[in-house]
Amino acid sequence: MSAITIAPHAVRGVPRARVGSPSASRLAARGCFARERSAREPAPLRLTRRGRVVVGVLGLALAAGAGGATLSAHADGPSVGSEVERVVVQPGDTLWAIAAEVAAPGEDVRDVVLMLMRMNELPSGGLAAGQTIVVPTG
């Protein structure tokens, strides 16, 4: 099934006559014969009614998709910052102990440890005495 057809040898609406007939000489004198196409010249393409419907439906679907993407896109506002305080790590302090002090009641200490690692860009949970880390307050 195809939505595009290729026109036959002659252009539509051009009269045809047999070579050598009296009407052929009159038509040739007026330049009414379809000229022969060269090998490089492509045949004219024409969309059928079904092809035009398909192209129209695809265009509407594309426009609806672009419009839906535009309507659903929205920028987030500035994120609300949390208050932090700097803590200097003392000898014997661990990230787990600091996270347990900072964690809200009922909050999982493992989640707080991961949050502290992200906030301070720590590659692991190890801390060194004298190191300064950022800890959220309240």
N, C-alpha and C positions, 0 to 999 in steps of 0.2 A: 504494500500500500504506500503510495507516494502522494505528497501534497504539491509537488512541482511537476509540470509537464513541459516537454520541449516541443516547440512548434514544428510542424512538418517543413518540407523543403521551401515552400513559398510563404511570403508574408500574407497574412489574411487580408482579403479585400482586393487583391491584385488579380485582374482577369488573366485567364489562361487561354491560350489558343494553340492549335497545332502549327508546327513549323511549316511554312510554305503556303498556308491558307491565306486568302485575301484579308481576313480579319487580323491575322498575325502581322501582316505588313503595316496595317493601319495602327495597331496597338504598339508596334515597335517604333513607329514614327513618333508616337506621342510619349514614348518612354514608359509605357505601362507594364512592361514585363518585370517580373522579380529578377533582380540581378543574382548571379551565382555568387555564393559565399566563398571566400578564400578559405584555405585550410586553417589560417590563424584566427579568423573571425569566429567568435563563439555564436552559437544559435541563441536566439532570444528566449528567455525564460519567462514563464507565466505562472502565477499562483492560481490554483483552482479555488473554488469556493470553500472547500474543506480546508485547504491550506491557509486561506485568509482567516478562517475561524480559529485554527490552531495557533497561528501567529498572534492573533488578538488575545486569546485566552492566556498564552504564555506571557504576553506583555502585561496583562492585568495581574497575573500571579507574581511576576517580578516586581511590579509596582507595589502590590500589597505587601510583599515580603520586605521591601525596602522601607515602606511606610511603617510597618509593624516594628522593625528594628529601630527606627528613629523614635517611635513613641515609647518604646521600652527602655531606651538608653537615657540614663540620668546620672549626673555627677553626684558623688557623695560630697557632703559638706566637710569642713575641716573636722578631723577626729578630735574628740574631747581628750585632752591630756590628763594624765593622772599625776598626782603629786608624788614626788619621790624624795628620798633622802640618801645621802652618801654615807656608806658604812665602811669603816676601815677594818679589815679582817684581822682578828687577834690570833695569837698562836693557839692552836687547838680548835678553832672555829671550823665548822664544815658548812657546806652549802645547804645540807639537809637541816642542820640546826637553825640556820638563819631563816630558811623557808618555813620551818615549824613556828618560829616566833612571829613571822609576818602573816601566815595563813589565817584567814577568817575562820570562825568556828564552823565546823562541818565541811570545810574546804579540803580537798585532797592535797596532801603535802607534795605528792609527786607532780601534780599540775603546777604548783607554785615553784618547785625546783626547775621545771622546764621553762616556766615564764622568766625566772631569774636568769637562766642560761641565755635565753633569747635577748632579754633586755641588756645584758652585759656582754653579749657576743662571746660567750665562753665556749671553747671547743669541748670541754668536759666539765665534770662536777668538781674538779680539784681546785682548791684555793690556796694561795700562799699568804703567809703572815705579812701584813703591811699593804696588801692589795686593797684598792678601793673599789667597791661595787655599788651599784644603784639599787635601792630597795623601795618598793612602793609603800606609801604610808596610808594608814587608815583604810 
